[in-house]
């Protein structure tokens, strides 16, 4: 499968968003998915373009993508305004 790493990154980012929404007790899956998806793209950009630690043929960038997604979700729930 040529695009298995991309599919794994997309599904992993959505799974992280779903788990974050589930564990925090909120019902904002769209917001968490948006944060997770944007952070996953940022993690890909950092791994491939900025630091050059991986190529699109390797799986290392998927870990960077999921790590960035987890960090962004943590920051999202930490700094989210609560009215």
MMTF fields as JSON, N, C-alpha, C and O atoms, coordinates in Angstrom:
{
  "mmtfVersion": "1.0.0",
  "mmtfProducer": "UNKNOWN",
  "numBonds": 331,
  "numAtoms": 332,
  "numGroups": 83,
  "numChains": 1,
  "numModels": 1,
  "chainsPerModel": [1],
  "groupsPerChain": [83],
  "chainIdList": ["A"],
  "bondAtomList": [4, 2, 8, 6, 12, 10, 16, 14, 20, 18, 24, 22, 28, 26, 32, 30, 36, 34, 40, 38, 44, 42, 48, 46, 52, 50, 56, 54, 60, 58, 64, 62, 68, 66, 72, 70, 76, 74, 80, 78, 84, 82, 88, 86, 92, 90, 96, 94, 100, 98, 104, 102, 108, 106, 112, 110, 116, 114, 120, 118, 124, 122, 128, 126, 132, 130, 136, 134, 140, 138, 144, 142, 148, 146, 152, 150, 156, 154, 160, 158, 164, 162, 168, 166, 172, 170, 176, 174, 180, 178, 184, 182, 188, 186, 192, 190, 196, 194, 200, 198, 204, 202, 208, 206, 212, 210, 216, 214, 220, 218, 224, 222, 228, 226, 232, 230, 236, 234, 240, 238, 244, 242, 248, 246, 252, 250, 256, 254, 260, 258, 264, 262, 268, 266, 272, 270, 276, 274, 280, 278, 284, 282, 288, 286, 292, 290, 296, 294, 300, 298, 304, 302, 308, 306, 312, 310, 316, 314, 320, 318, 324, 322, 328, 326],
  "bondOrderList": [1, 1, 1, 1, 1, 1, 1, 1, 1, 1, 1, 1, 1, 1, 1, 1, 1, 1, 1, 1, 1, 1, 1, 1, 1, 1, 1, 1, 1, 1, 1, 1, 1, 1, 1, 1, 1, 1, 1, 1, 1, 1, 1, 1, 1, 1, 1, 1, 1, 1, 1, 1, 1, 1, 1, 1, 1, 1, 1, 1, 1, 1, 1, 1, 1, 1, 1, 1, 1, 1, 1, 1, 1, 1, 1, 1, 1, 1, 1, 1, 1, 1],
  "groupList": [{"groupName": "UNK", "atomNameList": ["N", "CA", "C", "O"], "elementList": ["N", "C", "C", "O"], "formalChargeList": [0, 0, 0, 0], "bondAtomList": [1, 0, 2, 1, 3, 2], "bondOrderList": [1, 1, 2], "singleLetterCode": "X", "chemCompType": "L-PEPTIDE LINKING"}],
  "groupTypeList": [0, 0, 0, 0, 0, 0, 0, 0, 0, 0, 0, 0, 0, 0, 0, 0, 0, 0, 0, 0, 0, 0, 0, 0, 0, 0, 0, 0, 0, 0, 0, 0, 0, 0, 0, 0, 0, 0, 0, 0, 0, 0, 0, 0, 0, 0, 0, 0, 0, 0, 0, 0, 0, 0, 0, 0, 0, 0, 0, 0, 0, 0, 0, 0, 0, 0, 0, 0, 0, 0, 0, 0, 0, 0, 0, 0, 0, 0, 0, 0, 0, 0, 0],
  "groupIdList": [1, 2, 3, 4, 5, 6, 7, 8, 9, 10, 11, 12, 13, 14, 15, 16, 17, 18, 19, 20, 21, 22, 23, 24, 25, 26, 27, 28, 29, 30, 31, 32, 33, 34, 35, 36, 37, 38, 39, 40, 41, 42, 43, 44, 45, 46, 47, 48, 49, 50, 51, 52, 53, 54, 55, 56, 57, 58, 59, 60, 61, 62, 63, 64, 65, 66, 67, 68, 69, 70, 71, 72, 73, 74, 75, 76, 77, 78, 79, 80, 81, 82, 83],
  "secStructList": [7, 6, 6, 2, 2, 2, 2, 2, 2, 2, 2, 2, 2, 2, 2, 2, 2, 2, 2, 2, 2, 2, 2, 2, 6, 7, 7, 7, 2, 2, 2, 2, 2, 2, 2, 2, 2, 2, 2, 2, 2, 2, 2, 2, 2, 0, 0, 0, 0, 0, 1, 7, 7, 7, 7, 6, 6, 1, 1, 2, 2, 2, 2, 2, 2, 2, 2, 2, 2, 2, 2, 2, 2, 2, 2, 2, 2, 2, 2, 7, 7, 7, 7],
  "xCoordList": [0.846, 0.0, 0.885, 1.715, 0.682, 1.535, 1.254, 2.178, 0.019, -0.364, -0.742, -1.535, -0.207, -0.542, -0.07, -0.746, 1.079, 1.57, 0.698, 0.484, 0.203, -0.682, -2.008, -2.534, -2.542, -3.786, -3.606, -4.505, -2.47, -2.205, -2.109, -2.586, -1.499, -1.389, -2.76, -3.058, -3.588, -4.928, -5.783, -6.444, -5.772, -6.562, -6.031, -6.812, -4.713, -4.127, -4.48, -4.769, -4.461, -4.832, -6.302, -6.655, -7.165, -8.58, -8.814, -9.652, -8.087, -8.223, -7.777, -8.405, -6.705, -6.272, -7.316, -7.566, -7.923, -8.967, -10.18, -10.757, -10.556, -11.708, -11.448, -12.319, -10.256, -9.912, -9.838, -10.275, -9.298, -9.229, -10.627, -10.899, -11.505, -12.881, -13.603, -14.399, -13.326, -13.97, -13.509, -14.329, -12.215, -11.676, -11.952, -11.995, -12.14, -12.405, -13.884, -14.257, -14.731, -16.158, -16.859, -18.004, -16.209, -16.83, -17.388, -17.03, -18.246, -18.839, -18.471, -19.335, -17.212, -16.749, -15.807, -14.646, -16.271, -15.403, -14.882, -13.765, -15.665, -15.187, -13.99, -13.004, -14.074, -12.975, -11.715, -10.622, -11.857, -10.677, -10.102, -8.885, -10.963, -10.481, -9.735, -8.725, -10.229, -9.565, -8.194, -7.215, -8.12, -6.842, -5.877, -4.71, -6.352, -5.506, -5.025, -3.861, -5.899, -5.52, -4.501, -3.542, -4.718, -3.773, -2.418, -1.38, -2.418, -1.164, -0.463, 0.766, -1.225, -0.616, 0.084, 1.17, -0.529, 0.112, 1.36, 2.376, 1.283, 2.455, 3.577, 4.746, 3.244, 4.252, 4.891, 6.098, 4.085, 4.626, 5.585, 6.677, 5.185, 6.013, 7.342, 8.393, 7.286, 8.52, 9.452, 10.659, 8.9, 9.734, 10.314, 11.477, 9.528, 9.961, 10.73, 11.83, 10.154, 10.702, 11.691, 12.708, 11.405, 12.23, 13.472, 14.595, 13.276, 14.409, 14.994, 16.155, 14.229, 14.721, 15.095, 16.038, 14.377, 14.698, 14.099, 14.423, 13.239, 12.547, 12.195, 12.293, 11.791, 11.242, 9.836, 9.408, 9.131, 7.769, 7.755, 6.704, 8.899, 8.971, 9.178, 9.043, 9.507, 9.738, 8.528, 7.626, 8.521, 7.403, 7.71, 6.852, 8.902, 9.255, 8.396, 8.101, 7.996, 7.21, 5.832, 5.231, 5.328, 4.025, 4.111, 3.184, 5.214, 5.405, 5.503, 4.942, 6.199, 6.281, 4.899, 4.543, 4.14, 2.804, 1.888, 1.152, 1.934, 1.08, 1.55, 0.728, 2.85, 3.367, 2.931, 2.543, 2.992, 2.539, 1.044, 0.579, 0.304, -1.137, -1.454, -2.338, -0.738, -0.96, -0.583, -1.293, 0.52, 0.921, -0.094, -0.414, -0.592, -1.57, -2.89, -3.516, -3.307, -4.531, -4.364, -5.291, -3.192, -2.93, -2.988, -3.583, -2.378, -2.435, -3.829, -4.226, -4.569, -5.942, -6.809, -7.566, -6.698, -7.52, -6.962, -7.708, -5.675, -5.077, -5.427, -5.718, -5.398, -5.605, -6.975, -7.225, -7.849, -9.201, -9.972, -9.958, -10.628, -11.39, -12.657, -13.361, -12.928, -14.109, -15.011, -14.65, -16.156, -17.061, -17.969, -18.797],
  "yCoordList": [-1.185, 0.0, 1.24, 1.445, 2.032, 3.185, 4.303, 4.998, 4.482, 5.592, 5.13, 5.795, 4.041, 3.51, 4.432, 4.556, 5.075, 5.971, 7.217, 7.715, 7.716, 8.878, 8.506, 9.263, 7.349, 6.895, 6.667, 6.971, 6.143, 5.927, 7.251, 7.362, 8.255, 9.569, 10.223, 10.81, 10.129, 10.726, 10.008, 10.653, 8.689, 7.936, 8.121, 8.185, 8.208, 8.44, 9.804, 9.933, 10.827, 12.171, 12.22, 12.849, 11.559, 11.536, 10.732, 11.102, 9.644, 8.837, 9.63, 9.548, 10.388, 11.238, 12.302, 12.59, 12.885, 13.886, 13.26, 13.841, 12.095, 11.412, 11.033, 11.206, 10.518, 10.16, 11.389, 11.341, 12.473, 13.704, 14.223, 14.664, 14.174, 14.612, 13.683, 14.132, 12.411, 11.438, 11.58, 11.545, 11.738, 11.806, 13.126, 13.171, 14.195, 15.49, 15.702, 16.651, 14.852, 14.951, 16.026, 16.368, 16.555, 17.592, 16.96, 15.84, 17.677, 17.183, 18.076, 18.464, 18.397, 19.247, 18.509, 18.897, 17.459, 16.622, 17.387, 17.133, 18.312, 19.081, 19.942, 20.004, 20.604, 21.474, 20.662, 21.05, 19.55, 18.738, 18.116, 17.972, 17.747, 17.206, 18.267, 17.974, 19.49, 20.575, 20.859, 21.012, 20.927, 21.162, 20.018, 20.251, 18.813, 17.644, 17.568, 17.253, 17.849, 17.795, 18.856, 18.574, 20.078, 21.155, 20.867, 21.104, 20.365, 20.033, 18.863, 18.827, 17.914, 16.788, 17.27, 16.795, 18.197, 18.766, 19.551, 19.503, 20.272, 21.012, 20.054, 20.334, 18.94, 17.938, 17.336, 17.099, 17.089, 16.6, 17.624, 17.271, 18.891, 19.95, 20.071, 20.246, 19.976, 20.057, 18.891, 19.079, 17.703, 16.515, 16.466, 16.104, 16.821, 16.687, 17.914, 17.792, 19.08, 20.287, 21.051, 21.536, 21.162, 22.019, 21.278, 21.716, 20.166, 19.459, 18.383, 18.006, 17.901, 16.91, 15.584, 14.932, 15.173, 13.92, 12.706, 11.567, 12.95, 11.843, 12.231, 13.397, 11.249, 11.49, 10.917, 10.268, 11.153, 10.628, 9.113, 8.488, 8.516, 7.067, 6.344, 5.122, 7.088, 6.501, 6.727, 7.496, 6.045, 6.166, 7.098, 7.304, 7.662, 8.535, 9.789, 10.288, 10.296, 11.517, 11.31, 12.257, 10.087, 9.801, 9.996, 10.527, 9.573, 9.778, 11.261, 11.709, 12.013, 13.467, 14.09, 14.975, 13.64, 14.17, 13.888, 14.769, 12.675, 12.322, 12.988, 13.337, 13.168, 13.878, 15.339, 15.884, 15.968, 17.358, 17.461, 18.426, 16.488, 16.467, 16.34, 17.027, 15.47, 15.293, 16.559, 16.951, 17.193, 18.432, 19.549, 20.299, 19.658, 20.698, 20.457, 21.4, 19.208, 18.907, 19.209, 19.704, 18.913, 19.264, 20.764, 21.232, 21.513, 22.969, 23.513, 24.486, 22.898, 23.321, 23.213, 24.13, 22.099, 21.932, 22.689, 23.024, 22.963, 23.718, 25.207, 25.832, 25.76, 27.193, 27.569, 28.737, 26.613, 26.899, 27.705, 27.391, 28.723, 29.58, 28.861, 28.247, 28.951, 28.308, 29.418, 30.118, 29.565, 30.64, 30.156, 30.918],
  "zCoordList": [0.0, 0.0, 0.0, 0.886, -0.996, -1.191, -0.19, 0.233, 0.186, 1.056, 2.465, 3.133, 2.916, 4.231, 5.353, 6.374, 5.176, 6.22, 6.343, 7.448, 5.236, 5.277, 5.934, 6.75, 5.581, 6.196, 7.689, 8.472, 8.089, 9.519, 10.263, 11.393, 9.644, 10.286, 10.432, 11.472, 9.408, 9.467, 10.506, 11.32, 10.481, 11.461, 12.878, 13.827, 13.03, 14.348, 14.901, 16.091, 14.057, 14.501, 14.898, 15.896, 14.122, 14.482, 15.755, 16.577, 15.922, 17.142, 18.37, 19.425, 18.233, 19.347, 19.672, 20.842, 18.644, 18.865, 19.537, 20.456, 19.086, 19.668, 21.125, 21.977, 21.41, 22.787, 23.686, 24.835, 23.183, 23.971, 24.275, 25.391, 23.297, 23.507, 24.478, 25.303, 24.375, 25.248, 26.699, 27.616, 26.907, 28.266, 28.963, 30.192, 28.212, 28.845, 29.096, 29.787, 28.558, 28.829, 28.03, 28.327, 27.041, 26.221, 24.959, 24.594, 24.316, 23.073, 21.9, 21.113, 21.786, 20.702, 19.798, 19.666, 19.173, 18.347, 17.13, 16.68, 16.596, 15.453, 15.841, 15.107, 16.989, 17.43, 17.715, 17.303, 18.409, 18.697, 17.428, 17.305, 16.489, 15.212, 14.416, 13.776, 14.455, 13.748, 14.346, 13.615, 15.66, 16.331, 16.042, 15.726, 16.148, 15.922, 14.48, 14.232, 13.538, 12.134, 11.74, 11.022, 12.219, 11.91, 12.551, 11.933, 13.763, 14.431, 13.755, 13.696, 13.248, 12.529, 11.261, 10.929, 10.564, 9.372, 9.773, 9.079, 10.889, 11.369, 11.76, 11.49, 12.385, 12.727, 11.488, 11.46, 10.467, 9.199, 8.615, 8.168, 8.617, 8.051, 8.795, 8.179, 10.119, 10.896, 10.599, 10.444, 10.521, 10.298, 8.891, 8.714, 7.902, 6.513, 6.031, 5.492, 6.224, 5.614, 6.489, 5.993, 7.787, 8.638, 9.126, 8.877, 9.815, 10.399, 9.481, 9.639, 8.552, 7.605, 8.239, 7.791, 9.268, 9.947, 9.243, 9.576, 8.284, 7.645, 6.216, 5.832, 5.445, 4.117, 4.097, 5.051, 3.024, 2.928, 2.755, 2.897, 2.451, 2.295, 3.614, 3.679, 4.669, 5.986, 6.88, 6.546, 8.024, 8.961, 10.122, 10.98, 10.175, 11.291, 11.34, 12.426, 10.21, 10.2, 10.812, 11.317, 10.773, 11.381, 12.892, 13.504, 13.493, 14.93, 15.264, 16.263, 14.449, 14.649, 14.53, 15.309, 13.577, 13.354, 14.539, 14.984, 15.043, 16.18, 17.469, 18.317, 17.627, 18.803, 18.784, 19.817, 17.626, 17.515, 17.77, 18.378, 17.317, 17.552, 19.044, 19.557, 19.724, 21.161, 21.938, 22.864, 21.569, 22.232, 22.003, 22.925, 20.794, 20.489, 21.221, 21.704, 21.303, 22.039, 23.527, 24.168, 24.073, 25.471, 25.689, 26.66, 24.797, 24.895, 24.676, 25.316, 23.786, 23.524, 24.769, 25.087, 25.465, 26.659, 27.851, 28.772, 27.85, 28.94, 28.868, 29.888, 27.674, 27.511, 26.975, 26.676, 26.852, 26.352, 27.379, 28.569, 26.924, 27.835, 28.286, 27.485, 29.571, 30.138, 30.681, 31.627, 30.087, 30.531, 31.613, 32.111]
}
